[in-house]
Amino acid sequence: MKLATIRKTGGTAAVRVVGDRYVEIPGYASVSELLAAGALDQAAQAQGAEGDFASADLAPVVPTPGKIVCVGVNYRNHIKEMGREPAEFPTLFTKFPEALLGAHDDFPLPPESTKVDYEGEMALVIGTTVRRAKGAEAEAAIAGFTCANDGTMRDWQYRTTQWFQGKGWEKSTPLGPVLITPDELPADARMVTRVNGDVRQDTPVDDLLFGTVALVEYVSTMFTLKPGDVILTGTPGGVGHARKPPVYIQPGDVITVTIDGIGELRNTAVAEQL
């Protein structure tokens, strides 16, 4: 099953995506609300207003997560390009819901940063409340997967040893276009990030040092994960900062992140209007 949150007159709506059409799920304004209500089974059968998904105005697929937990240097080829050794434990940082953008929203470049970078990622979304989850419980807690772009202000990221100030910027993280249930993710799924059509990242999504189940286990050890919480699983090699010389996002650049089975983020960089 594929789910999305669309913007419409007067608010938003949770929808089920079937082919090139969407069907509204009555009673739920977003996928966040749907997951909080434990209504995935209801979503599969719901019948509401329909429309053309290609022309829908997409909100962040999970617009109001209680937590956004991100994992750094978690793809083996990215670890290598950054000159690091594989870590013993996941490297974690956080974002706030204000960081999120829709799958086709403009990507604002803040005037305070001259080194804005892309990081294509696969994100997992929690579907059940878990604490200290292990094995099958951790796997079952994953409602599904979506695409993300962990927009990063590199000049701010490396001001200190703590990354948050380069990662948590408002309107820096597109999320979508849809949430797919785990059965919809191909076993050989790849993630490809392009800038103006030029392939920058192309990696199997299972090239993770810490896999999706391991991440749910680790993060839920520290605090309770609840439906709608999001974990960004990390970015593969090919980020702009690691190129020689480094290449950063400029106004007018079109950044796409595509994952097999999920679809595509497509965001155009624009100078932020103050």
Secondary structure, 3 states (H helix, E strand, C coil): CEEEEEEECCEEEEEEEECCEEEECCCCCCHHHHHHCCCHHHHHHCCCCEEEHHHCEECCCCCCCCCEEEEECCEHHHHHHCCCCCCCCCEEEEECHHHEECCCCCEEECCCCCCEECCEEEEEEECCCECCCCHHHHHHCEEEEEEEECCEEHHHHCCCCCCHHHHCCCCCEEEEEEEECHHHCCCCCEEEEEECCEEEEEEECCCECCCHHHHHHHHHHHCCECCCCEEECCCCCCCHHHCCCCCCCCCCCEEEEEECCCEEEEEEEEECCC
